Amino acid sequence: MTDFIPPPAPRPTVTYANCTVADHAGFRPLHLDLHLPPGEGPFPVVLWVHGGGFFSGSRVWMPDSVAPYDFHQRLLARGYAVADVDYRLALEAPFPAQLVDIQAAIRWLRHYADQLKLDPNRFAALGESAGGFVAALAGLVGEGDTALQAVINWYGVVNLFAFEREDEDGDPDPITVLFGGPIRGRREFVRWGDPQSRVHAGAPPFLSIHGDADTQVPLSQSEGLTQVLREHGVRAELLTVPGADHCFVGHDDIGGLIEAGADFLDDVFKAG
């Protein structure tokens, strides 16, 4: 039976729509939509990296709990360009395709920064859930034309080894599919793709925002990443959201969390 998915919530006018940032042979082209604030720029840019458990989602999708809170409008009003980016899902291509795809978007935006009125020295990624994993890893391994200057992680999976299972029977979990098999059989490969394992002293500043009642990705994921970043001397902040489940369900000021992210970026980019 077909699942009927409702249309996405209306989004503000997109300045540049359906920009092709990668065209891998045998796969769908990967696109981004770029929203620009009013003014002459150059603007700092935030890459929105969607979630969906590596099995679903797209650049035009936003969690139902977040969609009513004017994500794009709030960032645009603060002077940030927003790039909604796509990446291949786990059943389309295994890891590291997801990292490669986000890096393609970063590289494309930086290449055309002058034309698009973007500041190539103020690039940030904001990822939620599975997108938090992709954004965090991109921030930790990027350099040169794929570098990020800040990362905001919304309740992302950032310590893959915490999800290692003793019993591998039954339906494979998303991480197993993403990495082509159980963690126990490919620990070095998983370590290479594990954000917490890739932390280093030169990493960009991180802000993690996570509900303390998250039943899908425990708060300990963001707590652990924040601790390891700080141990390496990296600026790392953690905003714990009391009573919030995954996607901040149960929290009544999600708009305030978006603003907190903009405050963090303002401070990071001003300091930079």
Contacts in CASP RR format, 6 or more apart in sequence:
PFRMAT RR
TARGET T0000
AUTHOR 0000-0000-0000
METHOD contacts of the structure
MODEL  1
MTDFIPPPAPRPTVTYANCTVADHAGFRPLHLDLHLPPGEGPFPVVLWVH
GGGFFSGSRVWMPDSVAPYDFHQRLLARGYAVADVDYRLALEAPFPAQLV
DIQAAIRWLRHYADQLKLDPNRFAALGESAGGFVAALAGLVGEGDTALQA
VINWYGVVNLFAFEREDEDGDPDPITVLFGGPIRGRREFVRWGDPQSRVH
AGAPPFLSIHGDADTQVPLSQSEGLTQVLREHGVRAELLTVPGADHCFVG
HDDIGGLIEAGADFLDDVFKAG
8 60 0 8 1.000
8 61 0 8 1.000
8 62 0 8 1.000
9 62 0 8 1.000
9 67 0 8 1.000
9 68 0 8 1.000
11 33 0 8 1.000
11 35 0 8 1.000
11 60 0 8 1.000
11 72 0 8 1.000
12 35 0 8 1.000
12 72 0 8 1.000
12 73 0 8 1.000
12 76 0 8 1.000
13 35 0 8 1.000
14 33 0 8 1.000
14 34 0 8 1.000
14 35 0 8 1.000
15 34 0 8 1.000
15 35 0 8 1.000
15 36 0 8 1.000
16 33 0 8 1.000
16 34 0 8 1.000
16 36 0 8 1.000
16 116 0 8 1.000
17 33 0 8 1.000
17 34 0 8 1.000
18 31 0 8 1.000
18 33 0 8 1.000
19 31 0 8 1.000
19 32 0 8 1.000
19 33 0 8 1.000
19 34 0 8 1.000
19 108 0 8 1.000
20 29 0 8 1.000
20 30 0 8 1.000
20 31 0 8 1.000
21 30 0 8 1.000
21 31 0 8 1.000
21 32 0 8 1.000
21 85 0 8 1.000
21 101 0 8 1.000
21 104 0 8 1.000
21 105 0 8 1.000
21 107 0 8 1.000
21 108 0 8 1.000
21 109 0 8 1.000
22 29 0 8 1.000
22 30 0 8 1.000
22 100 0 8 1.000
22 101 0 8 1.000
22 104 0 8 1.000
22 105 0 8 1.000
22 108 0 8 1.000
23 29 0 8 1.000
23 30 0 8 1.000
24 30 0 8 1.000
24 88 0 8 1.000
24 93 0 8 1.000
27 88 0 8 1.000
27 92 0 8 1.000
27 93 0 8 1.000
28 92 0 8 1.000
30 85 0 8 1.000
30 86 0 8 1.000
30 87 0 8 1.000
30 88 0 8 1.000
30 101 0 8 1.000
30 104 0 8 1.000
30 105 0 8 1.000
31 59 0 8 1.000
31 86 0 8 1.000
32 59 0 8 1.000
32 83 0 8 1.000
32 84 0 8 1.000
32 85 0 8 1.000
32 86 0 8 1.000
32 105 0 8 1.000
32 108 0 8 1.000
32 109 0 8 1.000
33 59 0 8 1.000
33 60 0 8 1.000
33 83 0 8 1.000
33 84 0 8 1.000
34 45 0 8 1.000
34 81 0 8 1.000
34 82 0 8 1.000
34 83 0 8 1.000
34 84 0 8 1.000
34 109 0 8 1.000
34 116 0 8 1.000
35 72 0 8 1.000
35 76 0 8 1.000
35 81 0 8 1.000
35 82 0 8 1.000
35 83 0 8 1.000
35 84 0 8 1.000
36 43 0 8 1.000
36 76 0 8 1.000
36 81 0 8 1.000
36 116 0 8 1.000
36 117 0 8 1.000
37 43 0 8 1.000
37 76 0 8 1.000
37 77 0 8 1.000
37 78 0 8 1.000
37 79 0 8 1.000
37 80 0 8 1.000
37 81 0 8 1.000
39 117 0 8 1.000
40 117 0 8 1.000
41 117 0 8 1.000
41 118 0 8 1.000
41 119 0 8 1.000
42 113 0 8 1.000
42 114 0 8 1.000
42 117 0 8 1.000
42 118 0 8 1.000
42 119 0 8 1.000
42 120 0 8 1.000
43 79 0 8 1.000
43 80 0 8 1.000
43 81 0 8 1.000
43 117 0 8 1.000
43 118 0 8 1.000
43 119 0 8 1.000
44 79 0 8 1.000
44 80 0 8 1.000
44 81 0 8 1.000
44 118 0 8 1.000
44 119 0 8 1.000
44 122 0 8 1.000
44 123 0 8 1.000
44 124 0 8 1.000
44 265 0 8 1.000
44 269 0 8 1.000
45 80 0 8 1.000
45 81 0 8 1.000
45 82 0 8 1.000
45 83 0 8 1.000
45 109 0 8 1.000
45 118 0 8 1.000
45 119 0 8 1.000
45 122 0 8 1.000
45 123 0 8 1.000
45 124 0 8 1.000
46 75 0 8 1.000
46 80 0 8 1.000
46 81 0 8 1.000
46 82 0 8 1.000
46 83 0 8 1.000
46 124 0 8 1.000
46 125 0 8 1.000
46 126 0 8 1.000
46 152 0 8 1.000
46 265 0 8 1.000
47 83 0 8 1.000
47 85 0 8 1.000
47 102 0 8 1.000
47 105 0 8 1.000
47 106 0 8 1.000
47 109 0 8 1.000
47 123 0 8 1.000
47 124 0 8 1.000
47 125 0 8 1.000
47 126 0 8 1.000
47 135 0 8 1.000
48 59 0 8 1.000
48 71 0 8 1.000
48 82 0 8 1.000
48 83 0 8 1.000
48 84 0 8 1.000
48 85 0 8 1.000
48 126 0 8 1.000
48 127 0 8 1.000
49 85 0 8 1.000
49 87 0 8 1.000
49 102 0 8 1.000
49 125 0 8 1.000
49 126 0 8 1.000
49 127 0 8 1.000
49 128 0 8 1.000
49 131 0 8 1.000
49 132 0 8 1.000
49 134 0 8 1.000
49 135 0 8 1.000
49 138 0 8 1.000
50 57 0 8 1.000
50 58 0 8 1.000
50 59 0 8 1.000
50 61 0 8 1.000
50 62 0 8 1.000
50 84 0 8 1.000
50 127 0 8 1.000
50 128 0 8 1.000
50 130 0 8 1.000
50 131 0 8 1.000
51 57 0 8 1.000
51 61 0 8 1.000
51 63 0 8 1.000
51 127 0 8 1.000
51 128 0 8 1.000
51 129 0 8 1.000
51 130 0 8 1.000
51 131 0 8 1.000
51 132 0 8 1.000
52 61 0 8 1.000
52 129 0 8 1.000
52 130 0 8 1.000
52 131 0 8 1.000
53 90 0 8 1.000
53 129 0 8 1.000
53 130 0 8 1.000
53 174 0 8 1.000
54 89 0 8 1.000
54 90 0 8 1.000
54 98 0 8 1.000
54 130 0 8 1.000
54 174 0 8 1.000
54 175 0 8 1.000
54 177 0 8 1.000
54 178 0 8 1.000
55 89 0 8 1.000
55 90 0 8 1.000
55 91 0 8 1.000
55 174 0 8 1.000
55 177 0 8 1.000
56 89 0 8 1.000
57 89 0 8 1.000
58 86 0 8 1.000
59 84 0 8 1.000
59 85 0 8 1.000
59 86 0 8 1.000
60 84 0 8 1.000
62 71 0 8 1.000
63 128 0 8 1.000
63 247 0 8 1.000
63 248 0 8 1.000
64 247 0 8 1.000
65 247 0 8 1.000
65 248 0 8 1.000
65 249 0 8 1.000
65 250 0 8 1.000
65 254 0 8 1.000
66 128 0 8 1.000
66 247 0 8 1.000
66 248 0 8 1.000
66 254 0 8 1.000
69 254 0 8 1.000
69 255 0 8 1.000
69 256 0 8 1.000
69 258 0 8 1.000
70 255 0 8 1.000
70 258 0 8 1.000
71 82 0 8 1.000
71 258 0 8 1.000
72 82 0 8 1.000
74 255 0 8 1.000
74 258 0 8 1.000
74 259 0 8 1.000
74 262 0 8 1.000
75 82 0 8 1.000
75 258 0 8 1.000
75 262 0 8 1.000
76 82 0 8 1.000
78 259 0 8 1.000
78 262 0 8 1.000
78 266 0 8 1.000
80 262 0 8 1.000
80 265 0 8 1.000
81 116 0 8 1.000
81 117 0 8 1.000
81 118 0 8 1.000
83 105 0 8 1.000
83 109 0 8 1.000
85 101 0 8 1.000
85 102 0 8 1.000
85 105 0 8 1.000
86 101 0 8 1.000
87 97 0 8 1.000
87 98 0 8 1.000
87 101 0 8 1.000
87 102 0 8 1.000
87 134 0 8 1.000
88 97 0 8 1.000
88 98 0 8 1.000
88 101 0 8 1.000
90 98 0 8 1.000
90 174 0 8 1.000
90 177 0 8 1.000
90 178 0 8 1.000
91 177 0 8 1.000
94 177 0 8 1.000
94 178 0 8 1.000
94 179 0 8 1.000
94 180 0 8 1.000
95 178 0 8 1.000
95 179 0 8 1.000
95 180 0 8 1.000
95 193 0 8 1.000
96 193 0 8 1.000
98 134 0 8 1.000
98 178 0 8 1.000
99 134 0 8 1.000
99 137 0 8 1.000
99 138 0 8 1.000
99 141 0 8 1.000
99 193 0 8 1.000
102 125 0 8 1.000
102 134 0 8 1.000
102 135 0 8 1.000
102 138 0 8 1.000
103 138 0 8 1.000
103 142 0 8 1.000
103 146 0 8 1.000
106 123 0 8 1.000
106 125 0 8 1.000
106 138 0 8 1.000
106 142 0 8 1.000
106 145 0 8 1.000
106 146 0 8 1.000
106 147 0 8 1.000
106 148 0 8 1.000
107 145 0 8 1.000
107 146 0 8 1.000
109 116 0 8 1.000
109 118 0 8 1.000
109 123 0 8 1.000
110 118 0 8 1.000
110 120 0 8 1.000
110 123 0 8 1.000
110 145 0 8 1.000
111 145 0 8 1.000
112 118 0 8 1.000
113 119 0 8 1.000
113 120 0 8 1.000
121 149 0 8 1.000
122 149 0 8 1.000
122 269 0 8 1.000
123 147 0 8 1.000
123 148 0 8 1.000
123 149 0 8 1.000
123 150 0 8 1.000
124 148 0 8 1.000
124 149 0 8 1.000
124 150 0 8 1.000
124 151 0 8 1.000
124 152 0 8 1.000
124 265 0 8 1.000
124 268 0 8 1.000
125 134 0 8 1.000
125 135 0 8 1.000
125 138 0 8 1.000
125 139 0 8 1.000
125 148 0 8 1.000
125 150 0 8 1.000
125 151 0 8 1.000
125 152 0 8 1.000
126 135 0 8 1.000
126 151 0 8 1.000
126 152 0 8 1.000
126 154 0 8 1.000
126 261 0 8 1.000
127 134 0 8 1.000
127 135 0 8 1.000
127 136 0 8 1.000
127 152 0 8 1.000
127 153 0 8 1.000
127 154 0 8 1.000
127 156 0 8 1.000
128 154 0 8 1.000
128 155 0 8 1.000
128 156 0 8 1.000
128 247 0 8 1.000
129 154 0 8 1.000
129 155 0 8 1.000
129 156 0 8 1.000
129 157 0 8 1.000
129 216 0 8 1.000
129 217 0 8 1.000
129 246 0 8 1.000
129 247 0 8 1.000
130 156 0 8 1.000
130 157 0 8 1.000
130 174 0 8 1.000
131 156 0 8 1.000
132 153 0 8 1.000
132 154 0 8 1.000
132 155 0 8 1.000
132 156 0 8 1.000
132 157 0 8 1.000
132 158 0 8 1.000
133 156 0 8 1.000
133 157 0 8 1.000
133 158 0 8 1.000
133 195 0 8 1.000
135 151 0 8 1.000
135 152 0 8 1.000
135 153 0 8 1.000
136 151 0 8 1.000
136 153 0 8 1.000
136 156 0 8 1.000
136 158 0 8 1.000
136 195 0 8 1.000
136 206 0 8 1.000
136 225 0 8 1.000
137 193 0 8 1.000
137 195 0 8 1.000
137 198 0 8 1.000
138 146 0 8 1.000
138 148 0 8 1.000
138 151 0 8 1.000
139 147 0 8 1.000
139 148 0 8 1.000
139 151 0 8 1.000
139 203 0 8 1.000
139 204 0 8 1.000
140 195 0 8 1.000
140 198 0 8 1.000
140 199 0 8 1.000
140 200 0 8 1.000
140 203 0 8 1.000
141 198 0 8 1.000
142 148 0 8 1.000
147 204 0 8 1.000
148 204 0 8 1.000
149 204 0 8 1.000
149 205 0 8 1.000
149 268 0 8 1.000
149 269 0 8 1.000
149 272 0 8 1.000
150 204 0 8 1.000
150 205 0 8 1.000
150 206 0 8 1.000
150 207 0 8 1.000
150 264 0 8 1.000
150 265 0 8 1.000
150 268 0 8 1.000
150 269 0 8 1.000
151 204 0 8 1.000
151 205 0 8 1.000
151 206 0 8 1.000
151 207 0 8 1.000
152 206 0 8 1.000
152 207 0 8 1.000
152 208 0 8 1.000
152 209 0 8 1.000
152 261 0 8 1.000
152 264 0 8 1.000
152 265 0 8 1.000
153 206 0 8 1.000
153 207 0 8 1.000
153 208 0 8 1.000
153 209 0 8 1.000
153 210 0 8 1.000
153 222 0 8 1.000
153 225 0 8 1.000
154 208 0 8 1.000
154 209 0 8 1.000
154 210 0 8 1.000
154 248 0 8 1.000
155 209 0 8 1.000
155 210 0 8 1.000
155 211 0 8 1.000
155 214 0 8 1.000
155 216 0 8 1.000
155 217 0 8 1.000
155 221 0 8 1.000
155 222 0 8 1.000
155 246 0 8 1.000
155 247 0 8 1.000
155 248 0 8 1.000
156 208 0 8 1.000
156 210 0 8 1.000
156 217 0 8 1.000
156 221 0 8 1.000
156 222 0 8 1.000
157 163 0 8 1.000
157 175 0 8 1.000
157 217 0 8 1.000
157 221 0 8 1.000
158 194 0 8 1.000
158 195 0 8 1.000
158 196 0 8 1.000
158 208 0 8 1.000
158 221 0 8 1.000
158 222 0 8 1.000
158 224 0 8 1.000
158 225 0 8 1.000
159 194 0 8 1.000
159 195 0 8 1.000
159 196 0 8 1.000
159 221 0 8 1.000
159 224 0 8 1.000
159 225 0 8 1.000
160 175 0 8 1.000
160 179 0 8 1.000
160 183 0 8 1.000
160 190 0 8 1.000
160 193 0 8 1.000
160 194 0 8 1.000
161 183 0 8 1.000
161 190 0 8 1.000
161 191 0 8 1.000
161 194 0 8 1.000
162 218 0 8 1.000
162 220 0 8 1.000
162 221 0 8 1.000
163 173 0 8 1.000
163 175 0 8 1.000
163 183 0 8 1.000
164 182 0 8 1.000
164 183 0 8 1.000
164 184 0 8 1.000
165 173 0 8 1.000
165 182 0 8 1.000
165 183 0 8 1.000
168 176 0 8 1.000
168 182 0 8 1.000
168 184 0 8 1.000
172 181 0 8 1.000
175 183 0 8 1.000
175 190 0 8 1.000
176 182 0 8 1.000
176 183 0 8 1.000
179 186 0 8 1.000
179 189 0 8 1.000
179 190 0 8 1.000
180 186 0 8 1.000
183 190 0 8 1.000
191 197 0 8 1.000
192 198 0 8 1.000
195 225 0 8 1.000
196 224 0 8 1.000
196 225 0 8 1.000
196 228 0 8 1.000
199 225 0 8 1.000
199 228 0 8 1.000
199 229 0 8 1.000
199 232 0 8 1.000
199 234 0 8 1.000
200 232 0 8 1.000
201 232 0 8 1.000
201 233 0 8 1.000
201 234 0 8 1.000
202 232 0 8 1.000
202 234 0 8 1.000
203 229 0 8 1.000
203 232 0 8 1.000
203 234 0 8 1.000
204 234 0 8 1.000
205 234 0 8 1.000
205 235 0 8 1.000
205 236 0 8 1.000
205 237 0 8 1.000
205 264 0 8 1.000
205 268 0 8 1.000
206 225 0 8 1.000
206 226 0 8 1.000
206 229 0 8 1.000
206 234 0 8 1.000
206 235 0 8 1.000
206 236 0 8 1.000
206 237 0 8 1.000
207 236 0 8 1.000
207 237 0 8 1.000
207 238 0 8 1.000
207 239 0 8 1.000
207 260 0 8 1.000
207 261 0 8 1.000
207 264 0 8 1.000
208 222 0 8 1.000
208 225 0 8 1.000
208 226 0 8 1.000
208 236 0 8 1.000
208 237 0 8 1.000
208 238 0 8 1.000
208 239 0 8 1.000
209 222 0 8 1.000
209 238 0 8 1.000
209 239 0 8 1.000
209 241 0 8 1.000
209 257 0 8 1.000
209 260 0 8 1.000
209 261 0 8 1.000
210 217 0 8 1.000
210 219 0 8 1.000
210 221 0 8 1.000
210 222 0 8 1.000
210 223 0 8 1.000
210 238 0 8 1.000
210 239 0 8 1.000
210 240 0 8 1.000
210 241 0 8 1.000
210 244 0 8 1.000
211 219 0 8 1.000
211 240 0 8 1.000
211 241 0 8 1.000
211 242 0 8 1.000
211 243 0 8 1.000
211 244 0 8 1.000
211 245 0 8 1.000
211 248 0 8 1.000
211 251 0 8 1.000
212 219 0 8 1.000
212 240 0 8 1.000
212 241 0 8 1.000
212 242 0 8 1.000
212 243 0 8 1.000
212 244 0 8 1.000
213 242 0 8 1.000
213 243 0 8 1.000
213 244 0 8 1.000
213 245 0 8 1.000
214 244 0 8 1.000
214 245 0 8 1.000
214 246 0 8 1.000
215 245 0 8 1.000
215 246 0 8 1.000
216 245 0 8 1.000
216 246 0 8 1.000
217 246 0 8 1.000
219 240 0 8 1.000
222 238 0 8 1.000
223 238 0 8 1.000
225 236 0 8 1.000
226 236 0 8 1.000
226 237 0 8 1.000
226 238 0 8 1.000
229 235 0 8 1.000
229 236 0 8 1.000
230 236 0 8 1.000
235 268 0 8 1.000
237 264 0 8 1.000
239 257 0 8 1.000
239 260 0 8 1.000
241 248 0 8 1.000
241 251 0 8 1.000
241 257 0 8 1.000
243 250 0 8 1.000
243 251 0 8 1.000
244 250 0 8 1.000
244 251 0 8 1.000
248 254 0 8 1.000
248 257 0 8 1.000
251 257 0 8 1.000
END
